[in-house]
């Protein structure tokens, strides 16, 4: 739907006597048009908002930058529409001149002084179907701009029908010039821009049209980049949402808190993973792992490893055998080789905790004495997928309650310190934080501790995913 400027935006003046619709290349009478100076496509014609187009990978924000660049200096109202089939990345072949064009309003801006809230009448996000004989569909079919001297009948009827009756019709008659510029990317139409000038302003000249076309070309690249980013984000969200349910179950003798901070601005899912599993004999399995990288490949590898582990958890096999079989599966899974993990299996009845490492930083254990230290594993183990098969368990006897911390290397990496020093720093932070008196019955105490530890400052903040799994291990009575 087109967007216009109205009488209250500029001083009252008689509309231009010219009628009908003209293309920008049509000849005009020199006597009727006073010459305008050629505008600069970026500086003098448009506001500084033009310089930030493409600075954000967000469709709506990019559209907002475009309309803010155009109004109110260049025109009184502006809008951006994207073809729905392009926005959805539908590859279905369409006719060169379809009977109707479906487009979604991405952005709208009306200059100050408008008589009403036109954004409420023309909401952002609204889908509009434009018939073939409208200037919007013609601009898309022809591939070049359309300049109108008055509101086209289709749009006038829609706006008057939306409310306001004769008052709104009077506002529409104040439009002096209206411009539609197609958005084309690599020869394909993806949408269009509209610009409106009210009575008292100079109608759009060829130089104005050329300036908007230059702006539209830049906007197309920015919009395409934003669309591609949003597609990747949707893919990441789909991957994340396809994961098996997280550790929401309750386990006897084991209270859990967990969290993950993906690396990088806007990241949704990476290679880090964790899980809490019910094992035969009322045992509890806990794991934190890290598949190499941050892209879709590492996320898929992470999902496959996590799914495989959940299958293995149902078998009544020892902890070391669980990791041996996971290693064998990883060697046949693309992208899973060199993944690391640390696995813990807690048996509250036997008061034992079996730990198995596969090239991962060692767990931290805080005992009754209130001191946290890394667990010296019998063997660090090689990363998964190498077919090593030699994984040995480290079995701890815990007759009293203890706090176990499994974490990814993103929490202990630093450009300025050795990893052992950073592991010690994390242990001290856990001691200092956990030493604060807390209500033993407070269900939020452990999650709050986990959240604080996740956000500890480090020398490599934001360069790798951070994952932390805390488990309060309480031996069974008797």
Sine and cosine of phi, psi and omega as CSV:
sin_phi,cos_phi,sin_psi,cos_psi,sin_omega,cos_omega
0.00,0.00,0.67,-0.75,-0.03,-1.00
-0.97,0.26,0.30,-0.95,-0.03,-1.00
-0.73,-0.68,0.64,-0.77,-0.22,-0.98
-0.77,-0.64,0.23,-0.97,0.17,-0.99
-0.98,-0.21,0.46,-0.89,-0.12,-0.99
-0.80,-0.60,0.12,-0.99,-0.17,-0.99
-0.80,0.61,-0.60,0.80,-0.10,-1.00
-0.96,0.27,-0.16,0.99,-0.04,-1.00
-0.97,0.25,-0.60,0.80,-0.06,-1.00
-0.73,-0.68,0.25,-0.97,0.05,-1.00
-0.86,0.51,0.54,-0.84,-0.06,-1.00
-0.89,0.46,0.62,-0.78,0.06,-1.00
-0.34,-0.94,0.33,-0.94,-0.02,-1.00
-0.97,0.26,0.65,-0.76,0.03,-1.00
-0.89,0.45,0.33,-0.94,0.03,-1.00
-0.89,0.46,0.64,-0.77,-0.02,-1.00
-0.96,0.29,-0.19,0.98,-0.04,-1.00
-0.94,0.34,0.57,-0.82,-0.06,-1.00
-0.85,-0.53,0.34,-0.94,0.16,-0.99
0.99,0.12,-0.19,-0.98,-0.05,-1.00
-0.90,-0.43,0.71,-0.71,0.04,-1.00
-0.77,-0.64,0.58,-0.81,0.10,-1.00
-0.98,0.19,0.38,-0.93,-0.11,-0.99
-0.92,0.40,-0.37,0.93,-0.02,-1.00
-1.00,-0.03,0.00,1.00,0.01,-1.00
-0.94,0.35,0.59,-0.81,0.03,-1.00
-0.93,0.37,0.55,-0.84,0.02,-1.00
-0.83,-0.57,0.43,-0.90,0.02,-1.00
-0.96,0.28,0.77,-0.63,0.02,-1.00
-0.92,0.38,-0.48,0.88,-0.03,-1.00
-0.95,0.32,-0.45,0.89,-0.05,-1.00
-1.00,0.01,-0.27,0.96,-0.07,-1.00
-0.86,-0.52,0.85,-0.53,0.10,-0.99
-0.98,0.17,0.63,-0.78,-0.07,-1.00
-0.92,0.39,0.62,-0.79,0.06,-1.00
-0.94,-0.33,0.55,-0.83,0.10,-1.00
-0.92,0.40,0.56,-0.83,0.00,-1.00
-0.93,0.37,0.81,-0.59,-0.01,-1.00
-0.99,0.15,0.48,-0.88,0.14,-0.99
-0.98,0.22,0.76,-0.65,-0.06,-1.00
-0.87,0.50,-0.40,0.92,-0.10,-0.99
-0.88,-0.47,-0.58,0.81,-0.16,-0.99
-0.98,-0.17,-0.88,0.47,-0.15,-0.99
-0.98,0.20,-0.54,0.84,-0.05,-1.00
-0.97,0.23,-0.61,0.79,-0.15,-0.99
-0.87,-0.49,0.28,-0.96,0.01,-1.00
-0.97,0.24,0.20,-0.98,0.03,-1.00
-0.86,0.51,-0.28,0.96,0.03,-1.00
-0.86,0.51,-0.40,0.92,0.03,-1.00
-0.89,0.45,-0.48,0.88,-0.05,-1.00
-0.97,0.26,-0.27,0.96,-0.02,-1.00
-0.97,-0.23,0.05,1.00,0.06,-1.00
-0.87,0.49,0.81,-0.59,-0.02,-1.00
1.00,-0.06,-0.02,1.00,-0.01,-1.00
-0.98,0.20,-0.27,0.96,0.00,-1.00
-0.81,-0.59,0.66,-0.75,0.01,-1.00
-1.00,0.01,0.90,0.44,-0.02,-1.00
-0.59,-0.81,0.82,-0.58,-0.09,-1.00
-0.88,0.48,-0.78,0.63,-0.07,-1.00
-0.92,0.40,-0.62,0.79,0.01,-1.00
-0.93,0.38,-0.61,0.79,0.07,-1.00
-0.90,0.43,-0.69,0.72,0.06,-1.00
-0.87,0.48,-0.62,0.79,0.03,-1.00
-0.90,0.43,-0.64,0.77,0.05,-1.00
-0.87,0.49,-0.63,0.78,-0.03,-1.00
-0.91,0.42,-0.76,0.65,-0.05,-1.00
-0.94,0.33,-0.49,0.87,0.08,-1.00
-0.95,0.32,-0.48,0.88,0.08,-1.00
-0.93,0.37,-0.51,0.86,-0.09,-1.00
-1.00,0.03,-0.57,0.82,-0.09,-1.00
-0.88,-0.47,0.53,-0.85,-0.02,1.00
-1.00,-0.06,0.02,1.00,-0.11,-0.99
-0.93,0.37,-0.73,0.68,-0.07,-1.00
-1.00,0.09,-0.62,0.79,0.00,-1.00
-0.52,-0.85,0.12,-0.99,-0.06,-1.00
-1.00,0.00,-0.37,0.93,0.02,-1.00
-0.44,-0.90,0.55,-0.83,0.00,-1.00
-0.52,-0.86,0.46,-0.89,0.04,-1.00
-0.52,-0.85,0.34,-0.94,0.05,-1.00
-0.80,-0.60,0.75,-0.66,0.07,-1.00
-0.85,-0.53,0.64,-0.77,0.10,-1.00
-0.89,-0.46,0.68,-0.73,0.07,-1.00
-0.89,0.45,0.74,-0.68,-0.08,-1.00
-0.90,0.43,-0.62,0.78,-0.02,-1.00
-0.91,0.41,-0.54,0.84,0.05,-1.00
-0.96,0.28,-0.67,0.74,0.00,-1.00
-0.87,0.49,-0.61,0.79,0.00,-1.00
-1.00,0.08,-0.06,1.00,-0.03,-1.00
0.85,0.53,0.70,0.72,0.05,-1.00
-1.00,0.09,0.78,-0.63,-0.08,-1.00
-1.00,-0.08,0.08,1.00,-0.02,-1.00
-0.88,0.48,0.69,-0.72,-0.01,-1.00
-0.94,0.34,0.69,-0.72,0.01,-1.00
-0.87,-0.49,0.43,-0.90,0.01,-1.00
-0.92,0.39,0.46,-0.89,0.01,-1.00
-0.90,0.44,-0.51,0.86,-0.01,-1.00
-0.71,-0.71,0.96,0.27,-0.07,-1.00
-0.92,0.39,0.41,-0.91,-0.01,-1.00
-0.91,0.42,-0.47,0.88,0.02,-1.00
-0.61,-0.80,0.47,-0.88,0.04,-1.00
-0.86,-0.51,0.81,-0.58,0.01,-1.00
-0.98,-0.17,0.85,-0.52,-0.01,-1.00
-0.68,-0.73,0.47,-0.88,-0.01,-1.00
-0.92,-0.39,0.73,-0.69,0.01,-1.00
-0.95,0.31,0.91,-0.42,-0.05,-1.00
-1.00,0.02,-0.58,0.81,-0.05,-1.00
-0.41,-0.91,0.47,-0.88,0.01,-1.00
-0.53,-0.85,0.67,-0.74,0.11,-0.99
-0.58,-0.81,0.77,-0.64,0.06,-1.00
-0.90,-0.43,0.72,-0.70,-0.04,-1.00
-0.87,0.49,0.29,-0.96,-0.01,-1.00
-0.90,0.44,0.53,-0.85,0.06,-1.00
1.00,-0.10,0.06,1.00,0.03,-1.00
-0.89,0.46,0.54,-0.84,-0.11,-0.99
-0.94,0.34,-0.37,0.93,-0.03,-1.00
-0.49,-0.87,0.06,-1.00,0.02,-1.00
-0.99,0.13,1.00,0.05,-0.03,-1.00
-0.95,0.33,-0.36,0.93,0.08,-1.00
-0.89,0.46,-0.48,0.88,0.07,-1.00
-0.96,0.29,-0.52,0.85,0.03,-1.00
-0.98,0.21,-0.56,0.83,-0.04,-1.00
-0.87,-0.50,0.96,0.27,-0.14,-0.99
-0.93,0.37,0.63,-0.77,0.12,-0.99
-0.90,0.43,0.68,-0.74,-0.02,-1.00
0.99,-0.10,-0.15,0.99,-0.03,-1.00
-0.95,0.31,0.67,-0.75,0.09,-1.00
-1.00,0.01,0.75,-0.66,-0.02,-1.00
-0.79,-0.61,0.67,-0.74,0.05,-1.00
-0.96,-0.26,0.89,-0.46,-0.06,-1.00
-0.98,-0.22,0.84,-0.55,0.05,-1.00
-0.91,0.42,0.29,-0.96,-0.06,-1.00
-0.86,0.51,-0.56,0.83,-0.11,-0.99
-1.00,0.06,0.15,0.99,0.06,-1.00
-1.00,0.08,0.42,-0.91,0.01,-1.00
-0.90,0.44,-0.40,0.92,0.01,-1.00
-0.94,0.35,-0.75,0.66,0.05,-1.00
-0.91,0.41,-0.60,0.80,0.01,-1.00
-0.91,0.41,-0.65,0.76,0.03,-1.00
-0.88,0.47,-0.64,0.77,0.02,-1.00
-0.93,0.37,-0.67,0.74,-0.03,-1.00
-0.94,0.35,-0.67,0.74,-0.05,-1.00
-0.98,0.19,-0.46,0.89,0.01,-1.00
0.99,0.12,0.19,0.98,0.08,-1.00
-0.60,-0.80,0.17,-0.99,-0.20,-0.98
-0.93,0.38,0.39,-0.92,0.09,-1.00
-0.83,-0.56,0.76,-0.65,0.04,-1.00
-0.90,-0.43,0.79,-0.61,-0.03,-1.00
-0.90,-0.45,0.50,-0.86,0.06,-1.00
-0.99,-0.14,-0.11,0.99,0.03,-1.00
-0.39,-0.92,0.20,-0.98,-0.01,-1.00
-0.92,0.38,0.72,-0.69,0.02,-1.00
-0.94,0.35,0.52,-0.85,-0.09,-1.00
-0.84,0.54,-0.61,0.79,-0.04,-1.00
-0.87,0.49,-0.74,0.67,-0.04,-1.00
-0.95,0.32,-0.61,0.79,0.01,-1.00
-0.86,0.50,-0.69,0.72,0.01,-1.00
-0.89,0.45,-0.66,0.75,-0.02,-1.00
-0.90,0.43,-0.69,0.72,-0.04,-1.00
-0.93,0.36,-0.66,0.75,0.03,-1.00
-0.91,0.41,-0.63,0.78,0.00,-1.00
-0.92,0.38,-0.38,0.92,-0.02,-1.00
-0.96,0.26,-0.12,0.99,0.03,-1.00
0.78,-0.63,0.47,-0.88,0.04,-1.00
0.97,-0.25,-0.39,0.92,0.10,-1.00
0.79,0.62,-0.78,-0.63,-0.08,-1.00
-0.91,0.42,-0.53,0.84,0.01,-1.00
-0.88,0.47,-0.70,0.72,0.02,-1.00
-0.94,0.34,-0.59,0.81,0.05,-1.00
-0.88,0.48,-0.60,0.80,0.05,-1.00
-0.91,0.41,-0.61,0.79,0.06,-1.00
-0.88,0.47,-0.66,0.75,-0.04,-1.00
-0.92,0.40,-0.50,0.87,0.01,-1.00
-0.94,0.34,-0.19,0.98,0.03,-1.00
-0.99,0.12,-0.09,1.00,0.01,-1.00
-0.94,0.34,0.78,-0.63,-0.02,-1.00
-0.98,-0.18,-0.52,0.86,-0.05,-1.00
-0.37,-0.93,0.65,-0.76,-0.08,-1.00
-0.68,-0.73,0.71,-0.70,-0.11,-0.99
-0.80,-0.61,0.73,-0.68,0.11,-0.99
-0.87,-0.50,0.84,-0.54,0.00,-1.00
-0.86,-0.51,0.86,-0.51,0.01,-1.00
-0.93,0.36,0.54,-0.84,0.14,-0.99
-0.99,-0.14,0.88,-0.47,-0.04,-1.00
-0.79,-0.61,0.72,-0.69,-0.01,-1.00
-0.79,-0.61,0.88,-0.47,-0.04,-1.00
0.77,0.64,0.69,0.73,0.07,-1.00
0.99,0.16,0.06,1.00,-0.04,-1.00
-0.91,-0.42,0.73,-0.68,0.03,-1.00
-0.95,0.30,0.75,-0.66,0.02,-1.00
-0.86,-0.51,-0.16,0.99,-0.01,-1.00
0.29,-0.96,-0.35,-0.94,0.01,-1.00
-0.37,-0.93,0.36,-0.93,0.12,-0.99
-0.95,-0.30,0.51,-0.86,0.15,-0.99
-0.81,-0.59,0.61,-0.79,0.05,-1.00
-0.72,-0.69,0.65,-0.76,-0.01,-1.00
-0.79,-0.62,0.68,-0.73,0.16,-0.99
-0.87,-0.49,0.71,-0.70,-0.03,-1.00
-1.00,0.05,0.05,-1.00,0.00,-1.00
-0.84,0.54,0.63,-0.78,0.00,-1.00
1.00,-0.08,-0.16,0.99,0.04,-1.00
-0.96,-0.28,0.41,-0.91,0.00,-1.00
-0.93,0.37,0.75,-0.66,0.06,-1.00
-0.87,0.50,0.32,-0.95,-0.02,-1.00
-0.91,0.42,0.77,-0.64,0.03,-1.00
-0.97,-0.22,0.23,-0.97,0.04,-1.00
-0.80,0.60,-0.60,0.80,0.02,-1.00
-0.91,0.41,-0.58,0.81,0.06,-1.00
-0.90,0.44,-0.70,0.71,-0.01,-1.00
-0.88,0.47,-0.69,0.73,0.01,-1.00
-0.88,0.48,-0.63,0.78,0.01,-1.00
-0.90,0.43,-0.69,0.73,0.00,-1.00
-0.92,0.38,-0.59,0.81,0.04,-1.00
-0.89,0.45,-0.63,0.78,0.06,-1.00
-0.90,0.44,-0.66,0.75,0.05,-1.00
-0.90,0.44,-0.65,0.76,-0.01,-1.00
-0.89,0.46,-0.61,0.79,0.01,-1.00
-0.89,0.46,-0.67,0.74,0.07,-1.00
-0.91,0.41,-0.65,0.76,-0.02,-1.00
-0.90,0.44,-0.59,0.81,-0.01,-1.00
-0.87,0.49,-0.71,0.70,0.00,-1.00
-0.90,0.44,-0.68,0.73,0.01,-1.00
-0.90,0.43,-0.67,0.74,0.01,-1.00
-0.91,0.42,-0.64,0.77,0.01,-1.00
-0.92,0.40,-0.66,0.75,0.06,-1.00
-0.88,0.47,-0.67,0.74,0.01,-1.00
-0.91,0.41,-0.64,0.77,0.01,-1.00
-0.90,0.44,-0.68,0.73,0.01,-1.00
-0.89,0.46,-0.65,0.76,0.02,-1.00
-0.90,0.44,-0.69,0.72,0.00,-1.00
-0.90,0.43,-0.54,0.84,0.07,-1.00
-0.90,0.43,-0.69,0.72,0.03,-1.00
-0.90,0.44,-0.60,0.80,0.02,-1.00
-0.92,0.40,-0.66,0.75,0.05,-1.00
-0.88,0.47,-0.63,0.78,0.03,-1.00
-0.89,0.45,-0.70,0.72,0.02,-1.00
-0.89,0.45,-0.64,0.77,0.03,-1.00
-0.90,0.43,-0.63,0.78,0.03,-1.00
-0.90,0.44,-0.64,0.77,0.05,-1.00
-0.89,0.45,-0.73,0.68,-0.02,-1.00
-0.88,0.48,-0.69,0.73,-0.05,-1.00
-0.95,0.30,-0.29,0.96,0.01,-1.00
-1.00,0.09,-0.11,0.99,0.00,-1.00
-0.90,0.44,0.48,-0.87,0.10,-0.99
-0.87,0.49,0.35,-0.94,-0.02,-1.00
-0.83,0.56,0.61,-0.79,-0.01,-1.00
-0.96,0.28,-0.03,-1.00,-0.05,-1.00
-0.96,0.28,0.94,0.33,-0.02,-1.00
-0.99,-0.13,-0.14,0.99,-0.04,-1.00
-0.97,0.26,0.31,-0.95,0.07,-1.00
-0.97,-0.26,0.67,-0.74,-0.06,-1.00
-0.81,-0.58,0.62,-0.78,0.01,-1.00
-0.93,0.37,0.80,-0.60,0.04,-1.00
0.97,0.26,0.28,0.96,-0.03,-1.00
-0.48,-0.87,0.91,-0.41,0.06,-1.00
-0.94,-0.33,0.72,-0.69,-0.22,-0.98
-0.89,-0.46,0.58,-0.81,0.23,-0.97
-0.64,-0.77,0.62,-0.78,-0.08,-1.00
-0.49,-0.87,0.34,-0.94,0.05,-1.00
-0.18,-0.98,0.34,-0.94,0.00,-1.00
-0.56,-0.83,0.72,-0.70,0.10,-0.99
-0.90,-0.43,0.97,-0.24,0.02,-1.00
-0.89,0.45,0.51,-0.86,-0.01,-1.00
-0.97,0.23,0.55,-0.83,0.12,-0.99
0.99,0.10,0.47,-0.88,0.02,-1.00
-0.92,0.38,0.79,-0.61,0.09,-1.00
0.99,0.14,0.02,1.00,0.01,-1.00
-0.93,0.38,0.55,-0.83,-0.01,-1.00
-0.91,-0.41,-0.67,0.74,-0.05,-1.00
-0.53,-0.85,0.60,-0.80,0.02,-1.00
-0.71,-0.70,-0.54,-0.84,-0.06,-1.00
-1.00,-0.04,-0.18,0.98,0.03,-1.00
-0.94,0.33,0.54,-0.84,0.06,-1.00
-0.44,-0.90,0.37,-0.93,0.03,-1.00
-0.47,-0.88,0.32,-0.95,0.04,-1.00
-0.29,-0.96,0.38,-0.92,0.10,-0.99
-0.77,-0.63,0.82,-0.58,-0.21,-0.98
-0.79,-0.61,0.64,-0.77,0.11,-0.99
-0.99,0.13,0.81,-0.58,-0.05,-1.00
-0.94,-0.35,0.35,-0.94,0.05,-1.00
-0.84,0.55,0.52,-0.85,0.01,-1.00
0.97,0.26,0.45,0.89,0.02,-1.00
0.88,0.48,0.38,0.92,0.10,-1.00
-0.99,0.15,0.31,-0.95,0.00,-1.00
-0.82,-0.57,0.80,-0.60,0.06,-1.00
-0.98,-0.20,0.72,-0.70,0.02,-1.00
-0.78,-0.62,0.67,-0.74,-0.03,-1.00
-0.55,-0.83,0.59,-0.81,0.21,-0.98
-0.78,-0.62,0.76,-0.64,-0.03,-1.00
-0.72,-0.70,0.18,-0.98,-0.04,-1.00
-0.53,-0.85,0.94,-0.35,0.14,-0.99
-1.00,0.07,0.62,-0.78,-0.10,-1.00
-0.88,0.48,0.65,-0.76,0.10,-1.00
1.00,-0.06,-0.05,-1.00,-0.03,-1.00
-0.75,-0.66,-0.14,0.99,-0.11,-0.99
-0.99,0.10,-0.16,-0.99,-0.01,-1.00
-0.85,0.52,-0.58,0.82,-0.03,-1.00
-0.88,0.47,-0.71,0.71,0.00,-1.00
-0.93,0.37,-0.56,0.83,0.02,-1.00
-0.92,0.40,-0.65,0.76,0.03,-1.00
-0.91,0.40,-0.68,0.74,0.04,-1.00
-0.87,0.49,-0.66,0.75,0.02,-1.00
-0.87,0.49,-0.69,0.73,0.00,-1.00
-0.89,0.45,-0.66,0.75,-0.02,-1.00
-0.91,0.41,-0.66,0.75,0.03,-1.00
-0.91,0.42,-0.67,0.74,-0.03,-1.00
-0.92,0.40,-0.64,0.77,0.03,-1.00
-0.91,0.41,-0.66,0.75,0.02,-1.00
-0.89,0.46,-0.66,0.75,0.01,-1.00
-0.88,0.47,-0.64,0.77,0.01,-1.00
-0.89,0.45,-0.55,0.83,0.07,-1.00
-0.93,0.36,-0.70,0.72,0.00,-1.00
-0.91,0.41,-0.49,0.87,-0.05,-1.00
-0.89,0.45,-0.41,0.91,0.00,-1.00
-0.98,0.19,-0.17,0.98,0.00,-1.00
-1.00,0.00,0.64,-0.77,-0.01,-1.00
-1.00,0.09,0.96,0.27,-0.02,-1.00
-0.80,-0.60,0.40,-0.92,-0.02,-1.00
-0.91,0.41,0.26,-0.97,-0.05,-1.00
-0.87,0.49,-0.69,0.73,-0.02,-1.00
-0.90,0.44,-0.58,0.81,0.00,-1.00
-0.93,0.36,-0.54,0.84,0.07,-1.00
-0.85,0.52,-0.72,0.69,-0.04,-1.00
-0.96,0.29,-0.57,0.82,0.07,-1.00
-0.87,0.50,-0.70,0.71,-0.01,-1.00
-0.94,0.34,-0.57,0.82,0.06,-1.00
-0.91,0.41,-0.58,0.81,0.05,-1.00
-0.89,0.45,-0.68,0.73,0.00,-1.00
-0.90,0.44,-0.64,0.77,0.01,-1.00
-0.93,0.37,-0.62,0.79,-0.03,-1.00
-0.91,0.41,-0.53,0.85,-0.01,-1.00
-0.92,0.39,-0.33,0.95,0.01,-1.00
-0.95,-0.30,0.12,0.99,-0.04,-1.00
-0.94,-0.34,0.89,-0.46,0.00,-1.00
-0.84,0.55,0.74,-0.67,0.04,-1.00
0.99,0.10,-0.13,0.99,-0.07,-1.00
-1.00,-0.06,-0.25,0.97,0.02,-1.00
-0.89,0.46,0.58,-0.81,-0.01,-1.00
0.95,0.30,0.15,0.99,0.17,-0.99
-0.92,0.38,0.55,-0.83,0.02,-1.00
-0.90,-0.44,0.33,-0.95,0.07,-1.00
-0.27,-0.96,0.30,-0.95,0.18,-0.98
-0.72,-0.69,0.76,-0.65,-0.11,-0.99
-0.88,-0.48,0.69,-0.73,0.05,-1.00
-0.80,-0.60,0.64,-0.77,0.04,-1.00
-0.78,-0.63,0.89,-0.45,-0.11,-0.99
-0.97,-0.24,0.78,-0.63,0.06,-1.00
-0.87,-0.48,0.98,-0.18,-0.08,-1.00
-0.91,0.40,-0.53,0.85,-0.02,-1.00
-0.94,0.34,-0.69,0.72,0.00,-1.00
-0.99,0.12,-0.20,0.98,-0.01,-1.00
0.88,0.48,0.63,0.78,-0.01,-1.00
-0.81,-0.59,0.51,-0.86,0.07,-1.00
-0.76,-0.65,0.90,-0.43,0.02,-1.00
-0.99,-0.10,0.77,-0.64,-0.05,-1.00
-0.86,-0.50,0.70,-0.71,0.03,-1.00
-0.72,-0.70,0.80,-0.60,0.01,-1.00
-0.95,-0.31,0.53,-0.85,0.07,-1.00
-0.72,-0.69,0.97,0.24,0.03,-1.00
0.93,0.37,0.39,0.92,-0.12,-0.99
-0.92,-0.40,0.43,-0.90,0.09,-1.00
-0.84,0.55,0.56,-0.83,-0.09,-1.00
-0.94,0.34,0.46,-0.89,0.05,-1.00
-0.92,0.40,0.33,-0.95,0.14,-0.99
-0.94,-0.33,0.62,-0.79,-0.01,-1.00
-0.75,-0.66,0.78,-0.62,0.06,-1.00
-0.93,-0.36,0.92,-0.39,-0.07,-1.00
-1.00,-0.04,-0.16,-0.99,-0.03,-1.00
-0.88,0.47,-0.39,0.92,-0.02,-1.00
-0.98,0.22,-0.05,1.00,0.05,-1.00
0.98,0.17,0.22,0.97,0.00,-1.00
-0.93,-0.37,0.70,-0.72,0.01,-1.00
-0.96,-0.26,0.69,-0.73,0.02,-1.00
-0.49,-0.87,0.42,-0.91,0.05,-1.00
-0.92,0.38,0.57,-0.82,0.05,-1.00
-0.99,0.13,0.80,-0.60,0.05,-1.00
-0.98,0.19,0.98,-0.19,-0.04,-1.00
-0.96,0.28,0.52,-0.86,0.05,-1.00
-0.85,0.53,-0.63,0.78,0.07,-1.00
-0.48,-0.88,0.70,-0.71,-0.02,-1.00
-0.93,0.38,-0.46,0.89,0.01,-1.00
0.97,0.26,0.49,-0.87,0.05,-1.00
-1.00,0.08,0.39,-0.92,0.06,-1.00
-0.84,0.54,0.33,-0.94,-0.02,-1.00
-0.93,0.36,0.42,-0.91,0.10,-0.99
1.00,0.03,0.01,1.00,0.00,-1.00
-0.99,-0.12,-0.06,1.00,0.03,-1.00
0.94,0.35,0.40,0.92,-0.04,-1.00
-0.91,0.40,-0.75,0.67,0.04,-1.00
0.95,0.32,-0.08,1.00,-0.05,-1.00
-0.98,-0.21,0.99,0.11,0.02,-1.00
-0.88,-0.47,0.82,-0.57,-0.05,-1.00
-0.93,-0.38,0.68,-0.74,0.01,-1.00
-0.99,0.15,0.53,-0.85,0.19,-0.98
-0.94,-0.34,0.92,-0.40,-0.10,-0.99
-0.97,-0.25,0.86,-0.51,0.03,-1.00
-0.96,-0.29,0.65,-0.76,0.13,-0.99
-0.99,-0.15,0.83,-0.55,-0.08,-1.00
-0.84,-0.54,1.00,0.04,-0.02,-1.00
-0.96,0.29,-0.27,0.96,0.00,-1.00
-0.81,-0.58,0.33,-0.94,-0.01,-1.00
-0.83,0.56,0.59,-0.81,-0.01,-1.00
-0.57,-0.82,0.32,-0.95,0.03,-1.00
-0.90,-0.43,0.85,-0.53,-0.01,-1.00
-0.96,-0.28,0.70,-0.72,0.02,-1.00
-0.83,-0.56,0.87,-0.50,0.15,-0.99
-0.95,-0.32,0.63,-0.77,-0.14,-0.99
-0.46,-0.89,0.28,-0.96,0.07,-1.00
-1.00,-0.09,0.26,-0.97,-0.08,-1.00
-0.93,0.36,-0.28,0.96,0.05,-1.00
-0.89,0.46,-0.34,0.94,-0.01,-1.00
-1.00,0.08,-0.24,0.97,-0.07,-1.00
-0.78,-0.63,0.28,0.96,0.06,-1.00
-1.00,0.02,0.56,-0.83,0.04,-1.00
-0.43,-0.90,0.57,-0.82,0.08,-1.00
-0.97,0.24,-0.34,0.94,-0.17,-0.99
-0.93,-0.36,-0.04,1.00,-0.08,-1.00
-0.59,-0.80,0.42,-0.91,0.07,-1.00
-0.93,0.38,0.49,-0.87,-0.06,-1.00
-0.89,0.45,-0.53,0.84,0.04,-1.00
-0.91,0.42,-0.60,0.80,0.06,-1.00
-0.91,0.42,-0.63,0.78,0.00,-1.00
-0.94,0.33,-0.56,0.83,0.09,-1.00
-0.90,0.44,-0.66,0.75,0.07,-1.00
-0.89,0.46,-0.63,0.78,0.03,-1.00
-0.89,0.46,-0.67,0.74,0.03,-1.00
-0.90,0.43,-0.64,0.77,0.03,-1.00
-0.89,0.46,-0.69,0.73,0.00,-1.00
-0.91,0.41,-0.63,0.78,0.02,-1.00
-0.90,0.44,-0.62,0.79,0.04,-1.00
-0.91,0.41,-0.66,0.75,0.03,-1.00
-0.88,0.48,-0.74,0.68,-0.05,-1.00
-0.90,0.44,-0.65,0.76,-0.05,-1.00
-0.97,0.24,-0.68,0.73,-0.04,-1.00
-0.95,0.30,-0.29,0.96,-0.01,-1.00
-0.97,0.24,-0.26,0.96,0.04,-1.00
-0.90,0.43,0.71,-0.70,0.00,-1.00
-0.89,0.46,0.70,-0.71,-0.02,-1.00
-0.62,-0.79,0.45,-0.89,0.03,-1.00
-0.95,0.32,0.88,-0.47,-0.03,-1.00
-0.85,0.53,-0.45,0.89,-0.02,-1.00
-1.00,0.00,0.02,1.00,-0.03,-1.00
-0.97,0.23,0.92,-0.39,-0.03,-1.00
-0.94,0.34,-0.27,0.96,-0.03,-1.00
-1.00,-0.05,-0.08,1.00,-0.07,-1.00
-0.92,0.40,-0.73,0.68,-0.03,-1.00
-0.93,0.38,-0.72,0.69,0.08,-1.00
-0.86,0.52,-0.59,0.81,0.02,-1.00
-0.91,0.41,-0.65,0.76,0.06,-1.00
-0.88,0.47,-0.70,0.72,0.01,-1.00
-0.87,0.50,-0.69,0.73,-0.03,-1.00
-0.90,0.43,-0.66,0.76,0.00,-1.00
-0.91,0.41,-0.65,0.76,0.00,-1.00
-0.93,0.38,-0.58,0.81,0.02,-1.00
-0.88,0.47,-0.53,0.85,-0.07,-1.00
-0.99,-0.13,0.29,0.96,0.07,-1.00
-0.88,0.48,0.67,-0.75,0.07,-1.00
-0.92,0.38,0.55,-0.84,0.05,-1.00
-0.52,-0.85,0.21,-0.98,-0.02,-1.00
-0.96,0.27,-0.12,0.99,-0.01,-1.00
-0.76,-0.64,0.61,0.79,-0.08,-1.00
-0.85,0.53,0.78,-0.63,0.10,-0.99
0.99,0.13,-0.03,1.00,-0.04,-1.00
-1.00,0.00,-0.26,0.96,0.01,-1.00
-0.54,-0.84,0.41,-0.91,0.04,-1.00
-0.87,0.49,0.55,-0.83,0.07,-1.00
-0.88,-0.47,0.83,-0.55,0.01,-1.00
-0.74,-0.67,0.68,-0.74,-0.02,-1.00
-0.63,-0.78,0.72,-0.70,0.06,-1.00
-0.78,-0.62,0.91,-0.42,0.04,-1.00
-0.97,-0.25,0.66,-0.75,0.00,-1.00
-0.69,-0.73,0.87,-0.49,0.14,-0.99
-1.00,0.08,0.92,-0.39,-0.07,-1.00
-0.99,-0.15,0.87,-0.49,-0.04,-1.00
-0.86,-0.51,0.91,-0.41,0.00,-1.00
-0.89,0.46,0.52,-0.85,0.04,-1.00
-0.93,0.36,0.54,-0.84,0.00,-1.00
-0.94,0.35,0.49,-0.87,0.03,-1.00
1.00,0.07,0.00,0.00,0.00,0.00
